[in-house]
Amino acid sequence: MIYLKLLWCYIQIGLFSIGGGYAALPMISSIVVDQKGWLSLKEFADMVTISIMAPGTVSLNTASFVGFKVGGLMGSVISTFA
């Protein structure tokens, strides 16, 4: 069930966030931290910091890290794909 929630969460983010990775971060934070409660604000801030330092886009790296934290390896694959 968590995999479907991750899929739907990141499909929504992909559809409704316009302007690139940094523009998507407030929407990701709103859904992942405020609505779903999957991460604390500190955990999310740490993941964003790591995502900025890692190669690749910020939103894609954040999706991978959040998916891994919530659903393990399969969660990471699903959220990155969505």
N, C-alpha and C positions, 0 to 999 in steps of 0.2 A: 504494500500500500504506500509506503514512503517513496518508492520509486515513481509511482504515478503522481504523487504530490510534487516531487522534484521536477518531473517532466512538465507538468502543467505550470508550475511556478516559473520556470525558465522559458517556456513558450510565451507566457504573458510578458515577461521582461523583454524578450526578443521582438515581440509584436509592437509593444507600446513605448519602447524607449527609442528616442531619436536623437542622434548627435554623437554617437560613438561611445567608447567604453567609460569615459569619465562622466558622461551625461547619464549613463545607466546606473551608476553607483547609488544615487539616492533612492532609486526605485528598488534596487536589489536590497538595500538596507531596510527600506520600509517593509518589504515583504518578508525577508529572512529574519530580521531582528524584531520588528514591531508586531507584524501580523502572525507569523508562524512561531516565533520564539525559539527557532532552531539554534541561534547563536546569541551571545550577549554582545553588547555594543563594543566592548573591549576585544572580544574574539574577532568580530567583524573588522575592526580597525587594524588588528594585527594581520588578518588575511589580506586586506587591501594593501598594506605596506609590503608584504611578501609578494603580492601580485604585481606591484609596480616594479620591484627589483628583478623579478623573473622575466625571461624573454617571452614575448608574445603580448597579446592585448590584455588590458587590465580586466575587462569584463569576462573574457574567456578564462583567464587564470583564476579569477574570483569564483566563477561558476565551478571550476574543477575543485578548488579547495573547499567550497561550501558543500558540494556534492559528496566529497570524500569524508568530510566531518559528519555529515548527516547519515549517509548511506553506504559508506565504505567505497571500495573500488568500483562496484557497479553503480553506485550513486554518482560517483565522479564521472563515469562514462556517460550516464544518462543526462546529467545536467550540462556537461560539455556539448553533447550532441544537440540538445534542445536549444 
